Amino acid sequence: MSIKTYLIALLSIAVLFVSCRKEEMELIESPPEDTLEPASNIADLMKRTASNDGSIDNILDYANCFTVQLPVTVVANGIQVEINDEADLNQVESIFDSLDDDTDYLQFNYPITIVLSDFSEVIINTYSELNQNAANCNGENEVDDDIECLDFEYPIGMSIFNTNNELIETISIQNDNALYNFIENIDSNDIVVVSFPITVIVFDGTQITINNLNELETTINNFSDSCDEDDDYDYNDDDCNNCTPNQLEDILINCTNWFVDKLERNGTDYDDVYNGYTFNFFSDGSVTSVYNTNNYNGTWSTNGTGNDITVVIDIPTLPLCNNNWRLHEIESVTGETKVDLRVGDDDRLRYESSCN
């Protein structure tokens, strides 16, 4: 064999080898246990978990199946409020909470945009149009499709193969909207593989590492009904779902110079009785109130959890403060913190401090 012929043969073998290696790289076998089928139960569960939670702003729209796109301007009991993020909803609640015996009302500056559970958007021009859309939602505390008791931690990686197991694209999903629409638009000819591990966060803040689709399906099923999804319109009824005595104690002890912002006993208004009094709570269970040069000493304690936390206050010389109060709400906005204590509908004590 001539040298020329030998070199040509060697070159042909090299080209064939490179071609085979290229084909081998393109034909990546996707792991079948991590393949996300578009019509599967796990795909449906992931969409329901990623869907837009319409109940989060029920104080604005009284609708569980859509949210109002922010920013938006509202008028709450005659006071104009700019709502730029979820935290600003506390401003509306504070206005509504300021009086118990009035009729609360809220008006939008139209047009507004509402975001449906599938993240599609609808422009609303009138109050009538808003009501018509709200009528399409399930009512208070009725079973609905969205899963609110756990959330995905992003980003989540996805690899897309064709039917020949050739890798088409690898993408990084950054939020619920992107995940919902990605699953909604999976083509029947595509093979989608989830890049595990991923993390989900359940309602109490616990993080769970998920290693495959079977684990993910089990976890979503286990936690889908494990919390109160707050699908009601009473924004005051369960503000302390996740409150703990330790949280309350930290706030009362670390914030100083509390004053009585609101006080009712047996339905009678005593808001002004303790004007000028400051209250300080201490870790040893003592509480001291100061007015001018006078000190008034007593005790305090807490027990329970969630919406059933009892706060016992006993200051013998300030009897209107004393009760086995139930913690109704802890409210913190810029520049102030409020602790709202109640017993039934007739007794209420709300302390306020200028700390956050």
C-alpha positions as CSV (number, residue, x, y, z in Angstrom):
1,M,0.0,0.0,0.0
2,S,1.4,3.4,-0.9
3,I,1.8,6.1,1.7
4,K,-0.8,8.2,0.0
5,T,-3.3,5.4,0.1
6,Y,-2.5,4.8,3.7
7,L,-3.0,8.4,4.7
8,I,-6.3,8.6,2.9
9,A,-7.5,5.5,4.7
10,L,-6.3,6.8,8.1
11,L,-8.1,10.1,7.5
12,S,-11.3,8.4,6.6
13,I,-11.2,6.4,9.8
14,A,-10.7,9.6,11.8
15,V,-13.6,11.4,10.1
16,L,-15.8,8.4,10.8
17,F,-14.7,8.3,14.5
18,V,-15.5,12.1,15.0
19,S,-18.8,11.6,13.3
20,C,-19.7,8.8,15.6
21,R,-18.6,10.8,18.6
22,K,-20.8,13.7,17.5
23,E,-23.8,11.5,17.1
24,E,-23.1,9.9,20.5
25,M,-23.1,13.4,22.1
26,E,-26.4,14.4,20.4
27,L,-28.2,11.2,21.3
28,I,-28.3,11.7,25.1
29,E,-30.5,9.3,26.9
30,S,-33.0,11.2,29.1
31,P,-33.7,9.5,32.4
32,P,-37.3,8.2,32.1
33,E,-38.2,8.7,35.8
34,D,-37.6,12.5,35.6
35,T,-39.6,12.9,32.3
36,L,-42.4,15.4,32.7
37,E,-45.4,14.2,30.6
38,P,-47.7,17.2,29.6
39,A,-51.0,15.4,30.6
40,S,-49.7,13.6,33.7
41,N,-50.9,14.0,37.3
42,I,-47.6,15.5,38.4
43,A,-47.7,18.1,35.6
44,D,-51.2,19.1,36.8
45,L,-50.0,19.3,40.4
46,M,-47.1,21.5,39.5
47,K,-49.3,23.8,37.5
48,R,-51.8,24.1,40.4
49,T,-48.9,24.8,42.8
50,A,-47.5,27.5,40.5
51,S,-50.9,29.1,39.6
52,N,-51.6,32.7,40.6
53,D,-53.1,32.8,44.2
54,G,-56.1,35.0,43.9
55,S,-56.9,35.1,47.6
56,I,-53.8,37.0,48.6
57,D,-55.4,40.4,48.0
58,N,-59.0,39.7,48.9
59,I,-59.1,42.9,51.0
60,L,-59.1,44.7,47.6
61,D,-61.2,42.6,45.2
62,Y,-63.2,40.0,47.2
63,A,-62.2,37.4,44.6
64,N,-60.2,34.2,45.1
65,C,-59.4,33.5,41.4
66,F,-57.5,36.6,40.4
67,T,-55.3,39.4,41.8
68,V,-55.2,43.0,41.0
69,Q,-52.0,43.9,39.1
70,L,-49.8,46.3,41.1
71,P,-49.1,49.2,41.4
72,V,-52.7,50.5,41.9
73,T,-54.3,53.4,43.6
74,V,-57.3,52.9,45.9
75,V,-59.4,55.0,48.2
76,A,-60.1,53.2,51.5
77,N,-62.7,54.9,53.7
78,G,-62.0,58.2,51.9
79,I,-58.2,57.9,52.2
80,Q,-56.1,57.5,49.1
81,V,-53.5,54.7,49.2
82,E,-50.8,53.7,46.7
83,I,-50.5,49.9,46.7
84,N,-47.0,49.1,45.2
85,D,-46.5,45.7,46.7
86,E,-48.2,43.1,49.0
87,A,-46.9,44.8,52.1
88,D,-48.9,47.9,51.3
89,L,-52.1,46.0,51.8
90,N,-51.4,46.5,55.5
91,Q,-52.1,50.2,55.0
92,V,-55.6,49.4,53.8
93,E,-56.2,47.0,56.7
94,S,-55.0,49.6,59.2
95,I,-57.5,52.1,57.8
96,F,-60.3,49.5,58.0
97,D,-59.2,48.5,61.6
98,S,-59.2,52.0,62.9
99,L,-62.9,51.9,63.6
100,D,-65.0,48.9,64.4
101,D,-68.5,50.4,64.1
102,D,-68.2,51.9,60.6
103,T,-68.9,50.5,57.2
104,D,-65.6,50.0,55.3
105,Y,-65.5,50.7,51.5
106,L,-62.8,50.7,48.9
107,Q,-62.7,52.3,45.4
108,F,-60.3,51.8,42.6
109,N,-59.0,54.4,40.2
110,Y,-60.0,52.7,36.9
111,P,-58.8,51.2,34.6
112,I,-57.1,48.4,36.5
113,T,-55.7,45.1,35.3
114,I,-56.5,41.8,36.9
115,V,-54.3,38.7,36.7
116,L,-56.1,35.4,36.4
117,S,-55.0,32.0,37.9
118,D,-53.2,31.2,34.6
119,F,-51.5,34.6,34.7
120,S,-53.5,35.9,31.7
121,E,-54.5,39.5,32.1
122,V,-57.9,41.3,31.8
123,I,-58.3,45.1,31.7
124,I,-61.2,46.3,34.0
125,N,-62.8,49.7,33.4
126,T,-65.6,49.8,35.9
127,Y,-66.8,48.4,39.3
128,S,-69.5,46.4,37.4
129,E,-66.9,44.7,35.3
130,L,-64.9,43.8,38.4
131,N,-67.9,42.3,40.0
132,Q,-68.7,40.3,36.9
133,N,-65.3,38.7,36.9
134,A,-65.4,38.1,40.7
135,A,-68.7,36.2,40.2
136,N,-66.7,33.6,38.2
137,C,-64.6,32.7,41.2
138,N,-65.4,30.1,43.8
139,G,-66.9,31.7,47.0
140,E,-65.4,31.9,50.4
141,N,-63.5,28.8,51.6
142,E,-64.8,26.7,48.7
143,V,-62.5,24.1,47.2
144,D,-60.5,25.4,44.3
145,D,-57.7,24.2,42.1
146,D,-54.8,26.3,43.3
147,I,-52.4,24.7,45.9
148,E,-51.2,27.4,48.3
149,C,-49.6,25.3,51.1
150,L,-46.2,24.9,49.4
151,D,-44.1,26.8,46.9
152,F,-41.3,26.1,44.6
153,E,-37.8,27.6,45.1
154,Y,-36.4,28.9,41.9
155,P,-34.6,28.6,39.6
156,I,-35.7,25.2,38.2
157,G,-33.8,23.7,35.3
158,M,-35.5,21.9,32.4
159,S,-34.0,20.0,29.5
160,I,-36.0,19.4,26.3
161,F,-35.4,16.5,24.0
162,N,-37.0,15.5,20.7
163,T,-38.4,12.0,20.0
164,N,-34.9,10.9,18.8
165,N,-33.5,11.8,22.3
166,E,-31.6,14.7,20.8
167,L,-31.1,17.6,23.3
168,I,-33.0,20.6,21.9
169,E,-32.7,23.2,24.7
170,T,-31.9,23.6,28.4
171,I,-33.8,26.4,30.1
172,S,-33.9,28.0,33.6
173,I,-37.3,28.7,35.0
174,Q,-37.3,31.7,37.4
175,N,-40.9,32.1,38.8
176,D,-44.4,30.7,39.0
177,N,-45.6,32.5,35.9
178,A,-42.8,31.0,33.8
179,L,-43.3,27.5,35.2
180,Y,-47.1,27.5,34.7
181,N,-46.7,28.6,31.1
182,F,-43.9,26.2,30.4
183,I,-45.9,23.2,31.5
184,E,-49.0,24.5,29.7
185,N,-47.1,24.7,26.4
186,I,-45.2,21.4,26.4
187,D,-45.4,19.9,23.0
188,S,-46.6,16.3,22.7
189,N,-43.5,15.5,20.7
190,D,-41.1,16.9,23.3
191,I,-39.5,15.0,26.1
192,V,-39.0,17.3,29.1
193,V,-36.7,16.3,31.9
194,V,-36.6,18.2,35.3
195,S,-33.1,18.9,36.6
196,F,-33.2,17.5,40.2
197,P,-32.7,18.1,43.0
198,I,-35.1,21.0,43.5
199,T,-36.5,22.5,46.7
200,V,-40.0,23.2,47.8
201,I,-41.0,25.4,50.8
202,V,-44.1,24.4,52.8
203,F,-46.4,26.8,54.6
204,D,-44.5,26.8,57.9
205,G,-41.2,27.7,56.1
206,T,-39.8,24.2,56.1
207,Q,-37.6,23.4,53.0
208,I,-37.8,20.0,51.5
209,T,-35.2,18.7,49.0
210,I,-36.9,16.7,46.1
211,N,-34.8,14.2,44.1
212,N,-37.3,13.0,41.4
213,L,-40.8,13.4,40.1
214,N,-42.2,10.6,42.3
215,E,-41.0,12.4,45.4
216,L,-42.4,15.6,44.1
217,E,-45.8,14.2,43.5
218,T,-45.9,12.6,46.9
219,T,-44.8,15.8,48.6
220,I,-47.4,18.0,46.8
221,N,-50.1,15.5,47.6
222,N,-49.1,15.4,51.3
223,F,-49.1,19.1,51.8
224,S,-51.8,20.3,49.4
225,D,-54.4,20.5,52.1
226,S,-52.2,21.0,55.1
227,C,-52.9,24.7,55.8
228,D,-55.6,27.2,55.9
229,E,-55.5,28.8,52.4
230,D,-57.3,31.9,53.8
231,D,-59.9,31.8,50.9
232,D,-62.3,34.1,52.7
233,Y,-63.0,37.8,52.6
234,D,-62.5,38.6,56.3
235,Y,-59.0,40.0,56.4
236,N,-59.1,40.2,60.2
237,D,-60.1,36.7,61.2
238,D,-56.8,34.8,61.0
239,D,-54.0,37.3,60.9
240,C,-52.1,35.2,63.5
241,N,-52.2,31.8,61.7
242,N,-48.4,31.6,62.2
243,C,-48.0,33.6,65.4
244,T,-46.1,32.1,68.3
245,P,-45.7,33.2,71.9
246,N,-42.0,33.7,71.3
247,Q,-42.6,36.0,68.4
248,L,-45.0,38.1,70.5
249,E,-42.7,38.1,73.5
250,D,-39.7,39.3,71.3
251,I,-41.8,42.1,69.9
252,L,-43.2,43.3,73.3
253,I,-39.8,43.1,75.0
254,N,-37.6,44.6,72.2
255,C,-40.0,47.4,71.3
256,T,-40.2,50.0,74.0
257,N,-42.5,52.8,75.2
258,W,-45.7,51.2,74.1
259,F,-48.9,53.3,74.4
260,V,-52.5,52.5,74.3
261,D,-53.8,53.1,70.8
262,K,-57.3,51.7,71.4
263,L,-59.2,50.5,74.5
264,E,-62.7,49.2,74.8
265,R,-64.3,47.4,77.7
266,N,-67.8,46.0,77.6
267,G,-68.4,47.9,74.4
268,T,-67.5,51.3,76.0
269,D,-64.7,53.4,74.4
270,Y,-61.8,54.2,76.9
271,D,-59.2,55.2,74.3
272,D,-58.3,58.4,76.1
273,V,-58.1,57.1,79.7
274,Y,-54.4,56.2,79.5
275,N,-53.3,59.0,77.3
276,G,-49.7,59.9,78.1
277,Y,-49.0,56.5,79.8
278,T,-46.0,54.4,78.4
279,F,-45.8,50.7,78.9
280,N,-42.6,48.5,78.9
281,F,-42.6,44.7,79.0
282,F,-39.7,42.8,80.4
283,S,-38.3,39.2,79.9
284,D,-38.9,38.4,83.6
285,G,-42.7,38.7,83.1
286,S,-43.0,42.2,84.7
287,V,-44.6,45.2,83.0
288,T,-44.2,48.8,84.1
289,S,-46.3,51.8,83.0
290,V,-45.1,55.3,83.6
291,Y,-47.2,58.5,83.7
292,N,-45.5,61.7,84.6
293,T,-43.4,60.7,87.7
294,N,-45.7,57.8,88.7
295,N,-44.8,54.1,88.1
296,Y,-47.5,51.4,87.8
297,N,-46.1,47.8,88.1
298,G,-47.7,44.5,87.1
299,T,-47.1,41.2,85.4
300,W,-47.7,39.7,81.9
301,S,-47.5,36.2,80.3
302,T,-48.4,34.4,77.1
303,N,-49.3,30.9,76.1
304,G,-50.9,29.0,73.1
305,T,-50.2,29.3,69.4
306,G,-51.5,30.6,66.1
307,N,-54.9,32.2,66.5
308,D,-55.3,30.9,70.0
309,I,-52.6,32.8,71.9
310,T,-53.6,34.1,75.3
311,V,-52.0,37.2,76.8
312,V,-52.6,37.7,80.5
313,I,-52.0,41.3,81.7
314,D,-52.4,42.2,85.4
315,I,-51.5,45.8,86.5
316,P,-53.5,46.2,89.7
317,T,-53.6,50.0,89.5
318,L,-54.6,50.1,85.8
319,P,-57.6,47.7,85.9
320,L,-58.9,48.6,82.4
321,C,-55.7,46.9,81.0
322,N,-56.2,43.7,82.8
323,N,-57.7,40.6,81.2
324,N,-57.0,37.2,79.7
325,W,-56.7,38.7,76.3
326,R,-56.6,36.8,73.0
327,L,-53.9,37.9,70.5
328,H,-55.8,39.1,67.5
329,E,-53.1,40.5,65.3
330,I,-49.5,41.7,65.2
331,E,-49.2,44.5,62.6
332,S,-45.9,46.0,61.6
333,V,-45.5,48.7,59.0
334,T,-42.8,51.4,58.5
335,G,-42.3,53.3,61.7
336,E,-44.8,51.5,63.9
337,T,-45.8,48.2,65.3
338,K,-49.2,47.3,66.8
339,V,-50.3,44.4,69.0
340,D,-54.1,44.0,69.0
341,L,-55.6,42.1,71.9
342,R,-59.3,41.1,72.1
343,V,-61.9,39.2,74.1
344,G,-65.2,38.6,72.2
345,D,-66.6,41.6,70.4
346,D,-66.8,44.0,73.3
347,D,-63.3,44.1,74.8
348,R,-60.2,45.3,72.9
349,L,-56.8,46.6,73.9
350,R,-54.3,47.7,71.2
351,Y,-50.8,48.7,72.0
352,E,-48.6,50.7,69.6
353,S,-44.9,51.4,69.5
354,S,-42.8,53.5,67.1
355,C,-40.3,50.7,66.5
356,N,-40.4,48.2,63.5
